[in-house]
């Protein structure tokens, strides 16, 4: 494991010249007023180690043509320099024995893969962002499983609404009753009723015609001498109507037929409702089956996601990833004490870079003296080194060693 044993900066952003020898300190405090060069110092370390992926658009101090950073660890001497005002950059990595590394940046990337992890920034992020960051660092992508779970949940919600609607419809429809009377054919009942009405209308017309004929016969008899011919005709008609009336007979009582027709209508409507209920029951069974299938998909997606998260390699054994965020010893990260969060965040940073154990903290001004002490203790426990930026009065100043813990 390595940390920085010496840092030299020349013409990098706001820093004209700076040499720092941490002398084994676990916490190096870089302080000063805004614009004094605090951020430039940390940027110089990050650019020296991270290469082009960490370069600023203007790494060289304005007005200067060249700049360089020399960073020494226990085994390596890392020199990065810029020419042409920052247009060109070069890297040289050599061992203490003078051996030059041909693939210099690859060597640094293997030692220091995550150069931008800031423990204070991590601890301050929302739970979802902390979770996303750790998943990314662990190489875990749950996008497809999350999409499957969302799709299954949305489809299940639609189907559940259909289930509730169909259940209400089925409940409102009549169920068949054992021993219910045989259904009367509505068409036959209507036909019988119509025939009876037609017959009765003919009966009434026949009776009316008979009465008219009788009256006319009576009148004709009174005027027999004047209307013998008319009387004969009327008698002939009378005989015809009498024959027809005798053939038709008495009127049919339609009251029972009306009752039968009404009952047939009621039974037909009930039969239609029962048939409709049976259809709805079949539809309900099908929708319930689809809803259960979506629930099975949702459960499978959740289980696959849970298995994937459970297998995710975490930088610290007490860290796990839940559905909503990061858990620290089984408790949501945000619910842990500020000290536990700080220790864990520092531990995560060092675990992500096991070879070159160096962390850069940008928001050191957020820490009080107790926070600084916790960072120093966490760095010492991890065998690492924290370079912490902090606003203070005066020009750029680097505090090393025991002074830090009493800041």
C-alpha positions in Angstrom: 0.0 0.0 0.0 1.2 3.5 -0.8 0.6 7.1 0.1 2.2 10.4 -0.9 5.5 11.0 0.8 6.4 14.1 -1.2 4.5 16.5 -3.5 6.0 19.3 -5.7 3.8 21.6 -7.7 4.9 24.3 -10.1 2.6 26.6 -12.1 -0.5 24.5 -11.8 -3.6 26.7 -11.9 -3.4 29.0 -8.8 -0.2 27.4 -7.3 3.1 28.9 -8.5 5.3 26.7 -6.3 4.6 24.4 -3.5 6.5 21.5 -1.9 4.8 19.3 0.8 6.4 16.4 2.7 3.6 14.7 4.7 6.2 12.8 6.8 3.9 9.9 7.3 0.9 12.0 8.4 -2.6 10.4 7.7 -4.3 13.8 7.3 -2.9 16.8 5.4 -4.8 20.0 5.8 -4.6 22.4 2.8 -6.1 25.8 4.0 -6.3 29.4 3.0 -8.7 32.0 1.6 -10.6 31.5 -1.6 -8.3 31.8 -4.6 -5.2 31.0 -2.5 -4.6 27.7 -4.3 -6.3 25.1 -2.1 -8.4 23.5 -4.9 -5.4 23.8 -7.3 -3.3 21.7 -4.9 -5.9 18.9 -4.8 -6.5 19.3 -8.6 -2.7 18.9 -9.1 -2.7 15.5 -7.3 -5.8 14.4 -9.1 -4.5 15.4 -12.6 -1.1 13.8 -11.8 -2.7 10.5 -11.0 -5.8 10.4 -13.2 -4.4 11.7 -16.4 -6.5 13.2 -19.2 -9.8 12.1 -17.7 -9.1 14.5 -14.8 -7.5 17.4 -16.6 -8.9 20.9 -16.4 -9.3 22.9 -19.6 -6.5 25.2 -18.3 -4.1 23.3 -16.0 -1.2 25.7 -16.4 -1.1 29.0 -14.5 -2.2 31.8 -16.8 0.8 33.6 -18.3 3.1 30.6 -17.9 4.0 28.2 -20.7 4.8 25.1 -18.7 3.7 23.4 -15.4 4.6 20.2 -13.6 3.6 18.0 -10.7 6.0 15.6 -9.1 4.4 13.1 -6.7 6.4 10.6 -4.8 5.1 7.5 -3.1 7.0 4.8 -1.2 7.9 3.0 -4.4 7.3 5.4 -7.3 8.2 8.8 -8.5 5.4 10.3 -10.7 6.1 13.3 -12.8 3.4 14.9 -15.1 4.1 18.1 -16.9 2.4 20.4 -19.5 3.8 22.5 -22.2 2.3 25.0 -24.7 0.2 26.5 -21.9 -1.4 23.2 -21.3 -1.9 22.0 -24.9 0.5 19.1 -24.4 0.8 16.8 -21.5 3.4 14.2 -20.6 3.7 11.5 -17.9 6.7 9.7 -16.5 6.6 7.0 -13.8 9.8 5.6 -12.4 10.6 3.3 -9.5 12.9 4.2 -6.7 15.5 2.0 -8.4 15.3 4.2 -11.5 13.3 1.7 -13.6 10.9 3.5 -16.0 7.4 2.2 -16.5 6.5 2.0 -20.2 2.7 2.0 -19.7 2.8 4.8 -17.1 -0.9 5.7 -17.0 -2.0 2.1 -17.0 0.3 1.5 -14.0 -1.4 4.5 -12.2 -4.9 3.4 -13.2 -4.3 -0.1 -11.6 -3.1 1.6 -8.4 -5.6 4.5 -8.2 -8.8 3.5 -10.2 -11.2 6.0 -8.5 -9.6 9.4 -8.3 -12.7 11.5 -7.8 -14.2 9.8 -4.7 -14.8 12.4 -2.0 -16.1 10.8 1.3 -17.8 14.1 2.4 -19.5 14.4 -0.9 -20.6 10.8 -0.8 -22.0 11.1 2.8 -24.0 14.2 1.8 -25.6 12.7 -1.3 -29.2 11.5 -1.3 -29.7 7.8 -0.6 -30.6 7.0 -4.3 -27.4 8.6 -5.5 -25.3 6.8 -2.9 -26.8 3.5 -4.0 -26.3 4.3 -7.7 -22.6 5.2 -7.0 -21.9 2.0 -5.2 -23.6 -0.1 -7.8 -21.6 1.6 -10.5 -18.3 1.1 -8.6 -19.3 -2.6 -8.0 -20.1 -3.0 -11.7 -23.8 -3.9 -11.0 -26.5 -2.7 -13.5 -30.1 -3.3 -12.4 -31.6 -1.2 -15.2 -33.2 -4.2 -17.0 -34.5 -5.8 -13.8 -35.9 -2.4 -12.6 -37.7 -2.0 -16.0 -39.1 -5.5 -15.8 -40.4 -4.9 -12.3 -41.9 -1.5 -13.3 -43.6 -3.1 -16.3 -45.0 -6.0 -14.3 -46.2 -3.6 -11.6 -48.0 -1.3 -14.0 -49.7 -4.2 -15.8 -50.7 -5.8 -12.6 -52.2 -2.6 -11.4 -54.4 -2.4 -14.5 -55.4 -6.0 -14.2 -56.3 -5.6 -10.5 -58.6 -2.7 -11.4 -60.2 -5.0 -14.0 -60.6 -7.7 -11.4 -62.3 -5.3 -8.9 -64.6 -4.1 -11.7 -65.6 -7.6 -12.8 -66.1 -8.7 -9.2 -68.5 -5.8 -8.7 -70.4 -6.7 -11.9 -70.7 -10.4 -11.0 -71.9 -9.5 -7.5 -74.7 -7.3 -9.1 -75.9 -10.1 -11.4 -78.4 -12.9 -10.2 -77.0 -16.4 -9.6 -79.0 -19.4 -10.7 -81.2 -21.1 -8.0 -81.6 -24.9 -7.7 -85.1 -26.1 -8.6 -86.0 -23.0 -10.5 -89.2 -23.4 -12.8 -88.6 -24.3 -16.4 -88.2 -21.3 -18.6 -91.2 -20.5 -20.8 -90.4 -19.8 -24.5 -90.9 -16.1 -24.9 -91.6 -16.3 -28.7 -94.3 -18.9 -28.3 -95.9 -17.0 -25.5 -96.0 -13.8 -27.6 -97.4 -15.7 -30.6 -100.2 -17.2 -28.5 -101.1 -13.9 -27.0 -101.2 -12.2 -30.5 -103.4 -15.0 -31.9 -105.8 -14.7 -29.0 -106.0 -11.0 -29.4 -106.7 -11.4 -33.2 -109.4 -14.0 -32.5 -111.1 -11.7 -29.9 -111.1 -8.8 -32.3 -112.8 -11.0 -34.9 -115.3 -12.1 -32.2 -116.1 -8.6 -31.3 -116.6 -7.5 -34.9 -118.8 -10.6 -35.5 -121.1 -9.8 -32.5 -121.3 -6.1 -33.6 -122.2 -7.1 -37.1 -124.9 -9.5 -35.8 -126.5 -6.8 -33.7 -126.5 -4.5 -36.6 -128.1 -7.1 -38.8 -130.8 -7.8 -36.2 -131.6 -4.1 -36.0 -131.8 -3.9 -39.8 -134.0 -7.0 -39.9 -136.3 -5.4 -37.4 -136.5 -2.2 -39.4 -137.0 -4.2 -42.6 -139.8 -6.2 -41.1 -141.5 -2.9 -40.2 -141.2 -1.8 -43.8 -141.7 -5.2 -45.3 -144.0 -4.1 -48.0 -141.6 -1.4 -49.2 -138.3 -3.4 -48.8 -138.9 -7.1 -49.5 -135.8 -7.3 -51.6 -133.7 -5.6 -49.0 -135.1 -7.9 -46.4 -134.0 -10.9 -48.3 -130.5 -9.6 -48.7 -130.3 -8.8 -45.0 -131.6 -12.3 -44.1 -128.9 -13.7 -46.3 -126.2 -11.6 -44.6 -127.7 -12.5 -41.2 -127.4 -16.2 -42.0 -123.8 -15.7 -43.0 -122.9 -13.8 -39.8 -124.7 -16.3 -37.7 -122.7 -19.1 -39.3 -119.4 -17.2 -38.8 -120.3 -16.3 -35.2 -121.2 -19.9 -34.5 -117.9 -21.1 -36.1 -115.8 -18.7 -34.0 -117.4 -19.5 -30.8 -116.8 -17.6 -27.5 -113.9 -15.2 -26.8 -110.7 -16.6 -25.4 -109.7 -15.5 -21.8 -106.4 -13.7 -22.4 -105.6 -13.0 -18.7 -103.7 -16.3 -18.3 -101.9 -15.7 -21.5 -100.9 -12.2 -20.4 -99.5 -13.7 -17.1 -97.7 -16.4 -19.1 -96.1 -13.8 -21.4 -95.0 -11.6 -18.5 -93.5 -14.6 -16.8 -91.7 -15.6 -20.0 -90.3 -12.1 -20.3 -89.1 -12.2 -16.7 -87.5 -15.6 -17.1 -85.9 -14.6 -20.4 -84.3 -11.5 -18.8 -83.1 -13.6 -15.9 -81.7 -16.2 -18.2 -79.8 -13.5 -20.1 -78.5 -12.1 -16.8 -77.3 -15.5 -15.7 -75.6 -16.1 -19.0 -74.0 -12.7 -18.7 -72.8 -13.6 -15.2 -71.3 -16.8 -16.4 -69.4 -14.9 -19.2 -68.2 -12.3 -16.6 -67.1 -15.2 -14.3 -65.0 -16.6 -17.1 -63.5 -13.2 -17.9 -62.8 -12.7 -14.2 -60.9 -16.0 -14.0 -58.9 -15.1 -17.0 -58.0 -11.6 -15.7 -57.1 -13.1 -12.3 -54.8 -15.5 -14.0 -53.1 -12.7 -16.0 -52.8 -10.6 -12.8 -51.2 -13.5 -11.0 -48.8 -14.0 -13.9 -47.8 -10.4 -13.6 -47.3 -10.8 -9.9 -45.1 -13.8 -10.6 -43.0 -11.7 -13.0 -42.8 -8.9 -10.5 -41.7 -11.3 -7.7 -39.2 -12.9 -10.0 -37.7 -9.6 -11.0 -37.6 -8.5 -7.4 -35.9 -11.8 -6.4 -33.4 -11.6 -9.2 -32.6 -8.0 -8.2 -32.2 -9.0 -4.6 -29.9 -11.8 -5.5 -27.9 -9.5 -7.7 -27.6 -6.9 -5.0 -26.7 -9.5 -2.4 -23.9 -10.7 -4.6 -22.5 -7.2 -5.3 -19.0 -6.8 -4.0 -19.0 -3.9 -1.4 -15.9 -1.9 -0.4 -16.7 -2.5 3.3 -18.3 -5.6 4.8 -20.8 -3.6 6.8 -22.2 -2.0 3.7 -25.2 -3.5 1.7 -27.4 -2.1 -1.0 -31.1 -2.0 -0.4 -34.0 -1.1 -2.7 -34.0 2.5 -1.7 -30.4 3.2 -0.8 -27.2 2.1 1.0 -27.4 0.4 4.4 -24.7 0.7 7.0 -24.7 -2.2 9.4 -28.4 -2.8 8.4 -29.4 0.8 9.0 -30.1 3.3 6.2 -26.9 5.3 5.7 -28.6 8.6 6.5 -29.8 7.3 9.8 -26.4 6.4 11.0 -24.6 8.9 13.2 -22.5 11.6 11.5 -19.4 10.0 12.9 -20.3 6.5 11.5 -21.2 8.0 8.1 -17.9 9.8 8.0 -15.8 6.8 9.0 -17.7 4.6 6.5 -17.3 7.1 3.7 -13.5 7.4 4.3 -13.3 3.6 4.5 -15.2 3.3 1.2 -12.7 5.6 -0.5 -9.7 3.7 0.8 -11.3 0.4 -0.1 -11.8 1.5 -3.7 -8.1 2.3 -3.9 -6.3 -0.4 -2.0 -2.9 0.2 -3.6 -2.5 4.0 -3.5 -4.5 4.9 -0.4 -5.0 8.6 -1.0 -8.3 10.5 -0.7 -9.0 14.1 -1.7 -11.6 15.9 0.3 -13.0 19.2 -1.2 -15.5 20.3 1.4 -13.3 20.2 4.5 -14.8 23.5 5.7 -18.0 21.5 6.6 -16.1 19.7 9.3 -15.6 21.0 12.8 -12.7 19.9 15.0 -14.4 16.7 16.0 -15.0 15.9 12.3 -11.4 16.5 11.5 -10.4 14.2 14.3 -12.7 11.5 13.0 -11.2 11.8 9.5 -7.7 11.5 10.9 -8.6 8.5 13.0 -10.4 6.8 10.0 -7.4 7.5 7.8 -5.0 6.1 10.4 -7.1 3.0 10.9 -7.2 2.3 7.2 -3.5 3.0 6.8 -4.3 5.8 4.3 -3.8 9.5 3.7 -6.4 12.2 3.3 -5.7 15.6 1.7 -8.4 17.9 2.9 -9.2 21.4 1.6 -10.4 23.9 4.1 -11.2 27.6 3.9 -9.3 29.9 6.3 -7.9 33.4 6.5 -4.5 34.0 5.0 -2.5 32.6 2.1 -2.1 28.9 1.1 -0.9 26.9 4.1 -0.4 23.1 4.5 -0.8 21.7 8.1 0.7 18.3 8.7 0.8 15.9 11.6 -0.6 16.4 15.1 -1.6 20.0 14.4 -4.5 18.7 12.3 -6.2 16.8 15.1 -6.3 19.9 17.2 -7.4 22.3 14.4 
